[in-house]
Amino acid sequence: MFPTIKDAYPSKAQYVTGEPVCIKVELDNPLQHEASVRLTAELVSMNRVLDSQACDIVIPPGAVLTHLLDFGPPDEAFRGYGVDLLLTQDEAEPVRFSTAFDVVSSWRQSPRYGFLSDFHPRELGDVKDVESLNKLHINLVQFYDWMYRHDDLVPPEDTFTDLMGRELSLQVVKEKIALCRSYGMKAMAYGAIYAASKDFYRERPDWALYYGNGKVIDFIDIFTIMNISEESPWHWHIIGEYKKAIEQVGFDGIHMDTYGYPKTGISRLGGVEKVERLEKQFPVLIENTREGLGKSKEDIGLIFNNVGNWPVDTVAAAAQDAVYIEVWNPYEKYHHIQQIIAWAQQFGHGKPVILAAYLKPFRLEPPEAIDKAHAAALLLSAVIFSHGAYHLLLGENNGVLTQGYYVDYSVADEAFMREIRNYYDFMVRYVHLLYDPSLRDVSMTHVEGDNLEYVFGGAPYSTYGEPGKVWTVVRENEQMKLIQFINLTNNTEDYWNEGKNRPAEVKNLTARVQVNEPVRSVFTASPDINMGRPKELEYSIEEGDRGTVLSVIVPSVYQWSMLVIGH
């Protein structure tokens, strides 16, 4: 037994330009005597070391000591960094460990969404849930079902029971908001846009929406669906409730939830029946919410839920901070995920894209097959991150979402959390690459057929995520070619919400890439290998039938590897 690095993570989920950076390194000494070690830290951007520092540390016997590494405030407006650690002791093998952080001018440049849903009075003083979100770099937190009633958000007293029968504490909600803020996270209040209690509806039946047969529209036989049109009093009532959540509770924004239906309904305002088309009314409600809440607080966050990808075409351009889509069937295959992201990016005119894609294998797989759920989560994360989008999946205390009611989340084990943390570290470390808005996806136009701009070998591959193959995601701009390899081998189907076998390792995958500009660097990196640290690759330049070709070998692809060619 020798001293080791137990963990390392940044002090905040995200840093703002000009803000000092602090990395916490937990050093574990299992020995019965004090140990002297040397800790070296390198600050890395892509494949370049920007800074290095080393110090000698004495760890008391049997202790876990937290050492703080301070880095000067980076002046970048949007960039990810790796922090690569080396722990050495005279007689011991060196220990390597890595973490990551990013620097932005605004949280909107990289909104990583997570959730909290436990607000019982016994939660008072518990900080571990938000600490765990910080280690995942979650900087946007949805407070799910924190409220008293969907039509009356702020409770009349501190301890209360919600419509689902849960005992909650407003003091706990406020404490967790403050805790999120201390980590640089934004706290978003869940607030359904049209759900009211039965009692609220009975007092105001003309505010509701009705089916064509005259029956009032309800949801799960608990909530009545209200008319959100600008002419309806409900429209202004719910904005007023959002305003209370901001002003009285202290939230930083609103998660405007919808249920995917109704898409149309009949209103009865003033006794006059009228067909209401919600896809036209959503943007108006978003705009009026933005205007109303902007008077209460600066930097208000707004997220609107496009359930089942509807109606992204009318809503994406509205005054919200991201295009948020809850993914349901028939969007069931990996290539559907790619399609949803592409459409959202197009309609959103550059807004970040967040997918709420819940993974039922964590709930349905038996304990002896839970690794299938782990593999499904890693592959889905790779698919979403590779296409420049974010994933709402993880929350408090190792929570994983498996369905739309967040309170019933599943709890993952520590082994999986270490794996998925590597993926989130990787996403943050290379955030300015993965989420570069100037990158164009050329996977379907530059690969295969008569397209010889990118030619791959060494394994069966696919440009649209076929099972049993390596999915090649190719994006490029004038300065960079970014190639993702997502390994779908050892699987016979491509349903994203089913358990997956671990892929078979692909070794020595070859890439031949047409280049017209001088090549500055070529490196590979993977969250599955060396905690995401970059590895520079040797390459050759030769003349091909259509000009200059760069030839390179990617040594290994487990689940997800990235190849970066810089000009």
C-alpha positions in Angstrom: 0.0 0.0 0.0 1.2 3.5 -0.9 -0.3 7.0 -0.9 -2.6 7.6 -3.9 -4.9 10.2 -5.4 -8.4 9.4 -4.2 -10.1 12.1 -6.3 -9.6 15.5 -8.0 -12.2 18.0 -9.2 -12.6 21.8 -9.6 -14.1 23.9 -6.8 -16.8 25.1 -9.1 -18.9 23.6 -11.9 -17.8 26.3 -14.3 -15.6 29.4 -14.1 -16.4 32.8 -15.6 -13.7 34.6 -17.6 -11.3 36.3 -15.2 -12.2 34.1 -12.2 -9.4 32.2 -10.4 -9.4 28.5 -10.7 -9.0 26.1 -7.8 -8.6 22.3 -8.1 -9.2 20.1 -5.1 -6.9 17.0 -4.9 -7.7 14.4 -2.3 -4.6 12.5 -1.3 -5.1 9.2 0.6 -2.4 7.8 2.9 -3.3 4.2 3.9 0.0 3.8 5.9 0.3 3.9 9.6 3.0 6.6 9.4 3.2 10.0 7.6 4.2 9.9 4.0 6.1 12.5 2.0 4.9 12.7 -1.7 5.5 15.0 -4.6 2.5 16.3 -6.6 3.0 17.7 -10.1 0.2 19.3 -11.9 0.0 20.3 -15.6 -2.6 22.7 -17.0 -3.3 21.4 -20.5 -5.3 22.9 -23.4 -5.9 20.3 -26.1 -2.4 18.8 -26.5 -0.4 21.8 -25.2 0.9 22.2 -21.7 0.3 25.8 -20.6 1.5 25.7 -17.0 3.1 23.3 -14.5 3.5 23.4 -10.8 5.0 20.9 -8.3 5.0 20.7 -4.5 6.1 18.4 -1.7 3.3 17.3 0.6 3.4 15.4 3.9 0.2 13.3 4.5 -0.6 12.3 8.1 -0.9 8.6 8.8 -4.2 7.0 7.8 -5.5 10.4 6.5 -7.2 11.8 3.4 -5.7 15.3 2.9 -7.3 17.8 0.5 -4.6 19.8 -1.3 -5.7 22.9 -3.3 -4.1 23.8 -6.6 -4.6 27.4 -7.7 -4.3 28.6 -11.3 -4.5 32.2 -12.4 -7.7 33.4 -14.0 -7.7 32.4 -17.7 -8.7 35.2 -20.0 -10.4 32.9 -22.5 -14.1 33.5 -23.3 -14.9 29.8 -24.0 -12.4 27.0 -23.5 -11.9 23.7 -21.7 -8.8 22.7 -19.9 -7.4 19.4 -18.5 -5.5 19.2 -15.2 -3.1 16.2 -15.3 -1.7 15.1 -12.0 1.3 13.0 -11.2 1.9 11.7 -7.6 5.4 10.3 -6.9 7.1 8.7 -3.9 10.5 7.2 -3.7 9.6 3.5 -3.6 6.2 3.6 -5.1 4.9 3.5 -8.7 3.9 6.9 -10.0 0.1 7.6 -9.8 -1.6 9.5 -12.6 -5.0 11.2 -12.4 -6.8 13.9 -14.4 -9.7 16.3 -14.1 -11.0 19.2 -16.1 -12.7 22.6 -16.0 -13.9 25.2 -18.4 -14.0 28.9 -18.6 -16.9 30.8 -20.2 -18.1 34.4 -20.5 -21.7 33.2 -19.9 -23.2 29.9 -18.6 -25.3 29.9 -21.8 -22.2 28.9 -23.8 -22.2 25.4 -22.1 -25.3 24.6 -20.1 -24.9 21.2 -18.5 -28.2 20.2 -17.0 -28.8 18.1 -13.9 -31.6 17.7 -11.4 -32.5 17.8 -7.7 -35.9 16.3 -6.5 -35.4 15.5 -2.8 -36.6 18.4 -0.6 -37.8 16.6 2.5 -37.2 18.4 5.8 -34.6 15.8 6.7 -32.5 17.1 3.8 -31.7 20.3 5.7 -27.9 20.6 6.0 -27.2 17.9 3.5 -24.6 19.2 1.0 -23.6 15.9 -0.6 -26.1 16.0 -3.4 -24.9 19.3 -4.8 -21.3 18.3 -4.2 -21.9 15.3 -6.5 -23.3 17.6 -9.2 -20.2 19.8 -9.0 -18.0 16.8 -9.7 -20.0 16.2 -12.9 -19.6 19.9 -13.9 -23.4 20.4 -13.8 -23.9 24.1 -14.0 -27.7 24.2 -14.5 -29.9 22.4 -12.0 -33.6 21.7 -12.4 -35.4 21.7 -9.1 -38.0 19.1 -10.0 -41.4 19.2 -8.1 -40.2 21.6 -5.5 -43.5 23.5 -5.4 -46.8 23.5 -3.4 -49.2 23.2 -6.4 -48.7 23.6 -10.1 -51.0 26.5 -10.1 -49.8 27.9 -6.8 -46.0 27.4 -6.7 -44.8 29.0 -3.5 -46.1 27.1 -0.4 -48.1 29.0 2.3 -45.8 27.5 5.0 -42.3 26.1 5.2 -43.3 22.4 5.6 -45.9 21.3 3.2 -47.3 18.3 1.2 -47.4 18.5 -2.6 -50.1 17.2 -4.9 -48.3 13.8 -5.2 -48.4 13.4 -1.4 -44.7 14.2 -0.7 -43.6 16.1 2.4 -41.4 19.0 1.4 -39.6 21.9 3.0 -39.2 25.4 1.5 -36.3 26.0 3.7 -34.5 23.0 2.2 -35.3 24.3 -1.3 -33.8 27.7 -0.5 -30.7 26.1 1.2 -30.0 24.1 -2.0 -30.5 27.1 -4.2 -27.8 28.9 -2.2 -25.6 25.8 -2.3 -25.9 25.6 -6.1 -25.0 29.3 -6.4 -21.8 28.7 -4.3 -20.7 26.2 -6.9 -21.4 28.5 -9.8 -24.6 26.7 -10.7 -27.9 28.2 -11.8 -31.0 27.0 -10.0 -34.0 26.4 -12.3 -37.5 26.1 -10.9 -39.7 23.5 -12.5 -43.0 25.0 -13.5 -45.5 23.2 -15.9 -47.0 25.8 -18.2 -50.6 24.6 -18.2 -51.2 22.1 -15.3 -53.7 23.1 -12.6 -55.2 21.2 -9.7 -58.8 20.0 -9.9 -59.8 22.5 -7.3 -58.3 25.4 -9.2 -60.1 24.2 -12.4 -63.5 23.8 -10.7 -63.4 27.5 -9.7 -62.4 28.7 -13.2 -63.8 26.2 -15.7 -63.6 28.8 -18.5 -59.8 29.0 -18.2 -59.4 25.3 -19.2 -58.9 23.5 -22.5 -61.4 20.9 -23.7 -61.5 18.1 -26.2 -63.7 18.3 -29.2 -66.2 16.0 -27.4 -66.7 18.6 -24.6 -64.6 16.8 -22.0 -62.0 18.8 -20.1 -58.4 17.8 -20.9 -56.5 16.3 -18.0 -53.1 14.6 -17.3 -52.7 11.4 -15.3 -56.2 12.1 -13.8 -54.5 14.6 -11.4 -54.0 17.8 -13.4 -56.3 19.8 -15.6 -54.8 21.4 -18.7 -55.4 25.1 -18.9 -55.6 27.5 -21.9 -52.3 29.3 -22.3 -53.4 31.7 -25.1 -52.5 35.3 -24.5 -56.2 36.1 -24.1 -56.6 33.6 -21.3 -56.2 34.8 -17.6 -54.2 31.6 -17.1 -51.4 32.9 -19.4 -50.8 35.8 -17.0 -51.5 33.8 -13.9 -48.7 31.3 -14.6 -46.2 34.1 -15.4 -47.1 35.6 -12.1 -46.4 32.3 -10.3 -43.0 32.1 -12.1 -42.4 35.7 -10.9 -43.0 34.6 -7.3 -40.6 31.7 -7.6 -37.9 34.1 -8.7 -38.6 36.9 -6.2 -39.8 35.0 -3.1 -37.7 31.8 -3.3 -34.7 33.0 -5.2 -34.5 30.8 -8.3 -32.4 31.9 -11.2 -34.8 30.8 -13.9 -37.8 28.6 -14.9 -38.0 25.2 -16.5 -41.2 25.6 -18.5 -42.5 22.0 -18.7 -45.0 20.6 -21.1 -46.5 17.1 -21.5 -46.5 16.6 -25.3 -50.2 16.9 -25.5 -52.6 18.5 -26.2 -51.4 19.8 -29.5 -54.8 21.5 -30.0 -57.8 22.1 -27.8 -61.0 24.0 -27.5 -61.2 27.1 -25.3 -64.4 28.5 -23.8 -63.4 32.1 -22.8 -66.5 34.2 -22.4 -68.7 31.3 -23.5 -67.1 31.3 -27.0 -65.6 28.1 -28.3 -62.4 28.5 -30.3 -59.7 26.1 -31.5 -56.4 26.7 -29.9 -53.2 25.6 -31.6 -50.5 25.4 -28.9 -47.5 25.4 -31.3 -48.4 29.0 -32.1 -49.0 29.9 -28.5 -45.8 28.5 -26.9 -43.5 31.2 -28.4 -45.8 34.0 -27.2 -45.8 32.6 -23.7 -42.0 32.2 -23.7 -41.6 35.8 -24.9 -44.0 37.2 -22.3 -42.4 35.2 -19.5 -39.0 36.5 -20.5 -40.2 40.1 -20.5 -42.1 39.6 -17.2 -39.3 37.9 -15.3 -36.6 40.2 -16.7 -38.1 42.9 -14.5 -37.5 40.8 -11.4 -33.9 39.7 -11.9 -31.0 40.1 -14.3 -29.7 37.1 -16.2 -32.9 35.0 -16.0 -32.7 31.5 -17.4 -35.5 30.0 -19.4 -35.8 26.4 -20.6 -38.9 25.1 -22.5 -39.6 21.4 -22.9 -40.2 20.3 -26.5 -41.7 16.8 -25.6 -41.0 14.3 -28.4 -39.3 17.0 -30.4 -42.6 19.0 -30.8 -42.8 21.8 -31.8 -39.1 22.7 -32.2 -39.7 24.5 -35.5 -41.9 27.2 -33.8 -40.3 27.3 -30.4 -36.5 27.1 -30.9 -36.0 30.7 -32.0 -38.0 32.1 -29.0 -36.4 33.9 -26.2 -35.1 30.9 -24.3 -31.5 29.9 -23.5 -31.3 26.5 -25.0 -33.3 24.2 -27.2 -34.5 21.5 -24.8 -36.0 18.3 -26.1 -37.4 15.3 -24.2 -36.8 12.3 -26.4 -39.6 9.7 -26.8 -40.6 7.1 -29.4 -40.7 7.0 -32.3 -37.2 8.6 -31.9 -35.8 5.3 -30.8 -32.5 4.7 -32.6 -29.1 6.3 -32.4 -29.5 8.0 -35.8 -32.7 9.6 -34.6 -30.7 11.3 -31.8 -28.4 12.8 -34.5 -31.4 14.0 -36.5 -33.0 15.7 -33.5 -29.8 17.5 -32.6 -29.3 18.7 -36.2 -32.8 20.0 -36.5 -32.6 21.8 -33.1 -29.3 23.4 -34.0 -30.8 24.6 -37.3 -34.0 26.0 -35.9 -32.3 27.4 -32.8 -29.8 29.5 -34.8 -26.8 28.5 -32.6 -28.6 28.0 -29.2 -27.2 25.1 -27.2 -29.2 21.9 -27.5 -30.1 19.7 -24.4 -31.7 16.3 -24.8 -33.6 14.7 -21.9 -33.1 11.1 -22.9 -34.0 8.9 -20.0 -32.5 5.4 -19.8 -34.9 2.7 -18.6 -32.2 0.0 -18.5 -31.1 1.4 -15.1 -34.6 0.6 -13.8 -35.3 -2.6 -15.8 -32.0 -4.5 -16.1 -31.5 -7.1 -13.3 -28.6 -6.5 -11.0 -26.5 -9.2 -12.6 -26.9 -7.4 -16.0 -26.6 -3.8 -14.8 -23.5 -3.4 -16.9 -25.7 -3.3 -20.0 -27.3 -0.1 -18.5 -23.8 1.3 -17.9 -22.7 0.6 -21.5 -26.0 2.1 -22.8 -25.3 5.3 -20.8 -21.8 5.7 -22.0 -22.7 5.1 -25.7 -25.6 7.5 -25.5 -23.4 10.2 -23.9 -20.8 9.7 -26.6 -23.5 10.1 -29.3 -25.0 13.2 -27.8 -21.6 14.9 -26.9 -20.1 14.0 -30.3 -22.8 15.8 -32.1 -22.4 19.0 -30.0 -25.4 18.6 -27.6 -25.9 18.1 -23.9 -27.7 15.4 -21.9 -30.0 15.7 -18.9 -29.6 12.3 -17.3 -27.7 12.7 -14.0 -28.7 14.2 -10.7 -28.3 14.2 -6.9 -26.5 11.4 -5.1 -25.6 9.3 -8.2 -29.2 9.6 -9.5 -30.0 8.5 -13.0 -33.2 9.4 -14.8 -35.1 6.4 -16.2 -38.6 8.1 -16.7 -40.4 11.4 -16.8 -41.2 11.5 -13.1 -37.8 12.5 -11.7 -38.6 11.7 -8.1 -38.4 8.0 -9.0 -34.8 8.2 -10.2 -32.5 5.2 -9.9 -29.2 5.2 -8.1 -26.0 4.1 -9.9 -23.0 2.5 -8.2 -19.7 4.2 -7.7 -17.9 2.2 -10.5 -20.3 3.6 -13.1 -20.1 7.1 -11.6 -16.4 7.0 -12.1 -16.8 6.0 -15.7 -19.5 8.6 -16.5 -17.4 11.3 -14.7 -14.6 10.5 -17.1 -17.1 11.2 -19.9 -18.2 14.5 -18.4 -14.6 15.5 -17.7 -13.8 14.7 -21.3 -16.7 16.8 -22.6 -15.6 19.7 -20.4 -11.9 19.4 -21.2 -12.6 19.6 -25.0 -15.7 21.7 -24.7 -14.4 24.3 -27.2 -13.9 21.6 -29.7 -17.1 19.5 -29.3 -19.3 22.6 -29.1 -17.5 24.9 -31.6 -20.5 26.5 -33.5 -18.4 26.8 -36.7 -18.1 23.1 -37.1 -20.1 21.5 -40.0 -21.2 17.9 -39.9 -20.0 16.3 -43.1 -20.4 12.7 -42.2 -22.9 12.0 -44.9 -21.3 14.1 -47.6 -17.6 13.4 -47.2 -17.4 9.7 -46.3 -18.2 6.6 -48.3 -19.5 6.2 -51.9 -17.6 8.5 -54.2 -16.6 10.7 -51.2 -12.9 10.2 -50.6 -12.3 13.1 -48.3 -12.3 10.7 -45.4 -11.6 7.0 -45.8 -11.4 4.7 -42.8 -10.2 1.1 -42.4 -9.4 -1.5 -39.8 -13.0 -2.1 -38.8 -16.5 -2.0 -40.3 -17.8 1.6 -40.0 -21.0 3.5 -40.6 -21.8 7.2 -41.1 -25.2 6.9 -39.3 -24.8 4.6 -36.3 -25.5 1.1 -37.6 -25.1 -1.8 -35.0 -22.0 -3.9 -35.2 -19.9 -1.1 -36.7 -17.9 2.0 -35.6 -19.9 5.1 -36.1 -17.8 7.8 -37.7 -19.0 11.4 -36.9 -17.0 13.9 -39.0 -17.2 17.6 -38.4 -14.9 20.3 -39.7 -14.1 24.0 -40.2 -11.2 25.8 -41.7 -9.0 25.3 -38.7 -9.8 21.8 -37.7 -11.1 18.4 -38.6 -12.8 16.6 -35.7 -13.5 12.9 -36.1 -15.4 10.9 -33.5 -15.4 7.1 -33.4 -18.3 5.6 -31.5 -18.0 1.9 -31.1 -21.2 0.0 -31.7 -19.6 -3.4 -32.3 -20.7 -6.4 -30.3 -24.3 -5.2 -30.5 -26.9 -6.4 -33.0 -29.4 -3.5 -32.6 -29.2 0.3 -32.4 -32.0 1.3 -30.0 -30.6 3.9 -27.7 -32.9 3.1 -24.8 -32.0 -0.6 -24.5 -29.2 -2.2 -22.6 -26.0 -2.7 -24.5 -23.1 -5.1 -24.6 -19.7 -3.5 -24.0 -18.1 -3.0 -27.5 -15.2 -5.1 -28.7 -12.0 -3.0 -28.6 -11.0 -1.9 -32.1 -7.3 -1.6 -32.6 -5.3 0.2 -35.2 -8.2 2.0 -36.9 -6.8 3.8 -40.0 -7.9 7.2 -41.3 -6.9 8.7 -44.6 -8.0 12.4 -44.8 -7.6 14.8 -47.7 -5.9 18.0 -46.5 -5.2 21.3 -48.4 -3.7 23.3 -45.6 -0.5 22.7 -43.6 -1.1 20.3 -40.7 -0.2 21.7 -37.3 -1.0 18.8 -35.0 -2.7 15.4 -34.9 -3.8 13.9 -31.6 -6.3 11.4 -30.3 -8.1 11.3 -26.9 -10.7 9.2 -25.3 -12.6 9.2 -22.0 -12.0 5.5 -21.9 -8.2 5.8 -22.0 -5.9 7.6 -19.5 -8.9 9.8 -18.2 -9.0 11.7 -21.5 -5.4 12.8 -21.7 -4.4 13.6 -25.3 -1.9 11.4 -27.2 -0.1 12.9 -30.1 0.0 10.6 -33.2 2.6 10.1 -35.9 1.2 10.6 -39.4 2.3 10.7 -42.9 1.5 13.1 -45.8 1.4 11.6 -49.3 0.0 12.3 -52.7 -3.3 10.6 -53.6 -5.5 10.6 -56.7 -7.3 13.7 -55.5 -4.5 15.6 -53.9 -2.7 15.5 -50.6 -3.7 12.9 -48.1 -2.9 12.6 -44.4 -2.6 9.0 -43.2 -2.8 8.1 -39.5 -3.6 5.2 -37.2 -5.8 5.5 -34.1 -4.3 2.8 -31.8 -7.4 1.9 -29.8 -11.2 2.6 -29.7 -13.1 1.2 -26.7 -16.4 3.0 -26.6 -15.5 6.5 -27.8 -12.4 8.0 -29.2 -11.7 11.4 -30.9 -9.2 12.3 -33.6 -8.2 15.9 -34.0 -6.4 17.3 -37.0 -5.4 20.9 -36.5 -4.4 23.3 -39.3 
